[in-house]
């Protein structure tokens, strides 16, 4: 669906995107994470044929950037970080203009469909300038979807929105995901990426890593099991499991044993048997999960040092 090979963009001497190679499948929701100035928006502009690459290649739904630009533009929808609406025109008129630009067959029908879907139909006659930030963002999403694009690019879809408006936008993205649309989401909201995206790329002019959220956690950190004991101190029970070959690290903190190991699902039963045989009273067993933020910051900082 989306494929890049060595995609590069330079502005004078500044390399904004450096030899980006990645592949995104049809129907995938793909997260593109990176700090301000990382080149995320520049990448989106190249993939949507708004600017040309300096080097490398990109194809979107089989169309090649730089050769099939008109076809790419017909088949993608874009939500920019700022909505860019005609503030003096009504919501309905805003969408009608873009519907005609995209040569949508049934402009009135499509406008009504998406205004209703996004809860804006009752405000269709109101000027866009009277809308809240969240309503403007929803109107911009409707605009991006009018022509039923095969690929949807969302650049910071919930930036600057209050929690309620952000949730409405996220819920709508989830609904679109259920329809099998391919989505490329640039976001700073790590929790959002964790919940919405099947795979995530961490990017800072160069690609640092691509994986699922759970795969990233396993790449970056050993899995850690936390065993809570009824005893005041877990220290006496360290020796009961210390010789297990599958444990990479063990630590006693108050009444907890924290163990780093591969494949807890396989090895937890043996750990529990050993501890019970040693007289431990186990209250419960959990897993210590590293946040996507921990992983993101480590990867970006590593990139800055390289």
C-alpha positions as CSV (number, residue, x, y, z in Angstrom):
1,X,0.0,0.0,0.0
2,X,2.7,2.5,1.0
3,X,6.4,1.7,0.2
4,X,9.5,3.9,0.4
5,X,13.0,3.0,-0.6
6,X,15.8,5.4,0.5
7,X,13.3,8.4,0.5
8,X,15.3,11.6,1.2
9,X,14.5,15.3,1.3
10,X,17.0,18.1,1.7
11,X,16.4,21.8,2.1
12,X,19.6,23.5,1.1
13,X,22.2,21.7,3.4
14,X,19.6,20.5,5.9
15,X,18.6,16.8,5.6
16,X,14.9,16.7,6.8
17,X,14.3,13.0,5.8
18,X,17.3,10.7,5.5
19,X,17.0,7.5,3.4
20,X,13.6,6.4,4.8
21,X,12.8,2.8,3.9
22,X,9.5,1.3,5.1
23,X,6.5,-0.6,4.0
24,X,2.9,-0.3,5.2
25,X,0.2,-2.8,4.4
26,X,-3.3,-2.2,3.2
27,X,-5.7,-1.7,6.1
28,X,-2.9,-1.0,8.6
29,X,-3.0,1.8,11.1
30,X,0.6,3.0,11.2
31,X,2.0,5.4,13.8
32,X,4.8,7.8,13.0
33,X,6.4,9.2,16.1
34,X,9.2,11.7,16.5
35,X,10.0,15.1,18.1
36,X,9.3,18.5,16.6
37,X,11.5,19.0,13.5
38,X,12.0,15.3,13.0
39,X,10.7,15.4,9.4
40,X,7.3,13.7,10.0
41,X,5.3,16.4,8.2
42,X,7.9,16.5,5.4
43,X,7.5,12.7,5.0
44,X,3.7,13.1,4.7
45,X,4.1,15.9,2.2
46,X,6.3,13.6,0.0
47,X,3.9,10.6,0.3
48,X,0.9,12.8,-0.7
49,X,2.8,14.3,-3.7
50,X,2.7,17.8,-2.3
51,X,6.5,18.1,-2.6
52,X,9.0,16.0,-4.5
53,X,11.8,13.9,-2.9
54,X,15.5,14.8,-3.3
55,X,16.4,11.1,-3.7
56,X,14.8,7.7,-3.3
57,X,11.4,6.4,-4.2
58,X,7.9,6.3,-2.8
59,X,4.8,4.5,-4.0
60,X,1.3,4.8,-2.6
61,X,-1.3,2.3,-3.7
62,X,0.9,1.4,-6.6
63,X,1.3,4.9,-7.8
64,X,4.8,6.4,-7.9
65,X,5.5,9.8,-6.3
66,X,7.0,12.1,-8.9
67,X,5.4,10.2,-11.8
68,X,1.8,9.6,-10.8
69,X,1.2,12.6,-8.6
70,X,-2.3,13.4,-9.8
71,X,-3.4,9.8,-9.1
72,X,-1.8,9.8,-5.6
73,X,-3.6,13.0,-4.7
74,X,-6.9,11.5,-5.9
75,X,-6.5,8.5,-3.7
76,X,-5.3,10.0,-0.4
77,X,-7.0,12.1,2.3
78,X,-5.0,14.5,4.4
79,X,-5.7,16.0,7.8
80,X,-3.1,18.7,8.4
81,X,-2.1,19.9,11.9
82,X,-4.0,23.1,11.4
83,X,-7.5,22.6,9.8
84,X,-7.2,25.5,7.3
85,X,-11.0,26.0,6.8
86,X,-12.8,28.9,5.2
87,X,-13.9,30.5,8.4
88,X,-16.6,32.7,6.9
89,X,-18.3,29.9,5.1
90,X,-20.7,27.3,6.6
91,X,-19.5,23.8,7.5
92,X,-21.7,22.5,4.6
93,X,-20.2,25.0,2.1
94,X,-16.7,24.2,3.2
95,X,-17.2,20.5,2.4
96,X,-19.1,21.2,-0.9
97,X,-16.1,23.2,-2.2
98,X,-13.7,20.3,-1.5
99,X,-16.2,17.8,-2.8
100,X,-16.3,19.5,-6.2
101,X,-12.5,19.9,-6.2
102,X,-12.2,16.1,-5.8
103,X,-14.9,15.5,-8.4
104,X,-17.1,13.6,-5.9
105,X,-20.1,12.1,-7.8
106,X,-22.7,12.8,-5.1
107,X,-21.4,15.9,-3.2
108,X,-24.6,16.6,-1.2
109,X,-24.9,13.0,-0.2
110,X,-21.3,12.7,0.9
111,X,-21.4,16.0,2.8
112,X,-24.5,14.9,4.7
113,X,-23.0,11.5,5.4
114,X,-19.9,12.8,7.1
115,X,-21.5,15.7,8.8
116,X,-24.0,13.3,10.4
117,X,-21.3,10.7,11.2
118,X,-19.2,13.3,13.0
119,X,-22.2,14.9,14.8
120,X,-22.1,18.2,12.9
121,X,-25.3,18.0,10.9
122,X,-27.3,20.3,13.1
123,X,-24.6,22.9,12.8
124,X,-24.2,22.6,9.0
125,X,-25.4,26.1,8.3
126,X,-23.1,27.8,10.9
127,X,-19.9,29.5,9.9
128,X,-16.8,27.5,10.6
129,X,-15.5,30.5,12.7
130,X,-18.2,29.8,15.3
131,X,-16.9,26.2,15.8
132,X,-14.8,25.0,18.8
133,X,-11.4,23.6,18.1
134,X,-12.7,20.1,18.4
135,X,-15.5,20.8,15.9
136,X,-13.1,22.3,13.4
137,X,-10.9,19.2,13.7
138,X,-13.9,17.0,13.0
139,X,-14.9,19.1,10.1
140,X,-11.4,18.8,8.7
141,X,-11.6,15.0,9.1
142,X,-14.9,15.1,7.2
143,X,-13.2,17.1,4.4
144,X,-10.3,14.5,4.2
145,X,-12.8,11.6,3.8
146,X,-15.3,13.2,1.3
147,X,-13.8,11.4,-1.7
148,X,-13.5,8.1,0.1
149,X,-9.7,7.9,-0.1
150,X,-7.8,4.6,0.0
151,X,-5.2,6.1,2.4
152,X,-5.7,8.6,5.1
153,X,-2.8,10.7,6.5
154,X,-3.5,12.3,9.9
155,X,-1.0,14.8,11.2
156,X,-1.4,15.4,14.9
157,X,-5.1,14.6,14.8
158,X,-5.8,15.5,18.5
159,X,-3.1,18.3,19.0
160,X,-4.5,21.1,21.1
161,X,-7.9,19.5,21.8
162,X,-9.5,19.2,25.2
163,X,-9.9,15.6,26.5
164,X,-13.5,15.3,25.4
165,X,-12.8,16.5,21.9
166,X,-9.7,14.3,21.6
167,X,-11.7,11.3,22.7
168,X,-14.3,12.0,20.0
169,X,-11.6,12.2,17.4
170,X,-9.9,9.0,18.6
171,X,-13.2,7.1,18.7
172,X,-13.8,8.1,15.1
173,X,-10.4,7.0,14.0
174,X,-11.1,3.6,15.7
175,X,-14.4,3.4,13.7
176,X,-12.5,4.1,10.5
177,X,-10.0,1.4,11.4
178,X,-12.9,-1.0,11.6
179,X,-13.7,-0.2,8.0
180,X,-10.3,-1.4,6.9
181,X,-8.9,2.0,5.9
182,X,-5.1,2.4,5.7
183,X,-4.1,5.2,8.1
184,X,-0.8,7.0,8.6
185,X,-0.8,8.9,11.9
186,X,1.8,11.4,12.9
187,X,1.4,12.0,16.6
188,X,3.2,13.2,19.8
189,X,0.5,11.5,21.9
190,X,2.2,8.2,22.8
191,X,-0.8,6.7,24.6
192,X,-2.9,7.5,21.5
193,X,-0.3,5.7,19.3
194,X,-0.2,2.7,21.7
195,X,-4.0,2.3,21.6
196,X,-4.7,3.1,17.9
197,X,-1.7,1.8,15.9
198,X,-0.9,-1.8,14.9
199,X,2.7,-0.8,14.3
200,X,4.8,2.2,15.2
201,X,7.9,3.8,13.8
202,X,10.1,6.1,15.9
203,X,11.7,8.6,13.5
204,X,14.1,11.5,13.9
205,X,15.2,12.4,10.3
206,X,16.2,8.7,10.1
207,X,14.1,5.7,11.0
208,X,15.1,4.3,14.4
209,X,12.8,1.3,14.7
210,X,9.5,-0.2,13.5
211,X,7.5,-2.7,15.5
212,X,4.2,-3.3,17.2
213,X,3.9,-1.6,20.6
214,X,4.3,-4.9,22.5
215,X,7.3,-5.8,20.2
216,X,9.0,-2.5,21.0
217,X,8.7,-3.2,24.7
218,X,10.3,-6.6,24.2
219,X,13.1,-5.3,22.0
220,X,14.0,-2.6,24.5
221,X,13.5,-4.2,27.9
222,X,13.4,-7.6,29.5
223,X,10.0,-8.6,30.6
224,X,9.7,-8.1,34.4
225,X,7.5,-10.2,36.7
226,X,6.5,-8.7,40.1
227,X,5.6,-11.2,42.8
228,X,4.0,-9.7,45.9
229,X,4.4,-11.6,49.1
230,X,2.5,-11.4,52.4
231,X,5.8,-11.3,54.3
232,X,7.3,-7.9,55.2
233,X,10.5,-8.7,53.3
234,X,11.1,-10.7,50.2
235,X,14.8,-10.9,50.7
236,X,14.8,-14.3,52.4
237,X,13.2,-15.9,49.3
238,X,15.8,-14.7,46.7
239,X,17.9,-17.8,47.2
240,X,14.9,-20.0,46.4
241,X,14.8,-18.9,42.8
242,X,18.4,-17.5,42.3
243,X,19.6,-20.6,40.4
244,X,16.9,-20.5,37.8
245,X,18.7,-20.3,34.5
246,X,15.9,-18.3,32.8
247,X,16.1,-15.4,35.2
248,X,18.3,-12.5,33.9
249,X,18.0,-10.3,37.0
250,X,16.4,-10.5,40.4
251,X,15.7,-7.8,43.0
252,X,13.9,-7.8,46.4
253,X,12.1,-4.5,47.2
254,X,10.2,-4.6,50.5
255,X,7.7,-7.4,50.1
256,X,8.1,-7.8,46.3
257,X,10.4,-9.8,44.1
258,X,11.1,-8.2,40.8
259,X,12.5,-10.7,38.2
260,X,13.6,-10.0,34.6
261,X,13.1,-13.0,32.4
262,X,12.2,-14.2,29.0
263,X,8.8,-15.9,28.4
264,X,7.1,-15.4,31.8
265,X,4.1,-17.5,30.6
266,X,6.3,-20.6,30.5
267,X,8.4,-20.0,33.6
268,X,6.1,-18.4,36.1
269,X,4.6,-21.7,37.3
270,X,8.1,-23.0,38.3
271,X,8.9,-19.7,40.0
272,X,5.7,-19.9,42.1
273,X,6.3,-23.6,43.0
274,X,9.8,-22.8,44.2
275,X,8.6,-19.9,46.3
276,X,5.7,-21.8,47.8
277,X,8.0,-24.7,48.7
278,X,10.3,-22.2,50.4
279,X,7.4,-21.1,52.6
280,X,6.4,-17.9,50.8
281,X,2.9,-16.6,51.0
282,X,2.1,-15.2,47.5
283,X,-0.5,-12.5,47.3
284,X,-0.5,-12.0,43.6
285,X,1.7,-12.0,40.5
286,X,1.9,-9.2,37.9
287,X,4.0,-7.9,35.1
288,X,5.9,-4.6,35.2
289,X,5.1,-2.9,31.9
290,X,7.4,-0.2,30.5
291,X,5.5,2.7,28.9
292,X,5.8,3.6,25.2
293,X,7.1,6.9,26.5
294,X,10.1,5.2,28.1
295,X,10.9,3.5,24.8
296,X,10.4,6.6,22.7
297,X,12.6,8.8,24.8
298,X,15.4,6.2,24.9
299,X,15.3,5.8,21.1
300,X,15.2,9.5,20.4
301,X,18.0,10.2,22.8
302,X,20.1,7.5,21.3
303,X,19.5,9.1,17.9
304,X,20.6,12.5,19.2
305,X,23.9,11.0,20.4
306,X,24.7,9.1,17.2
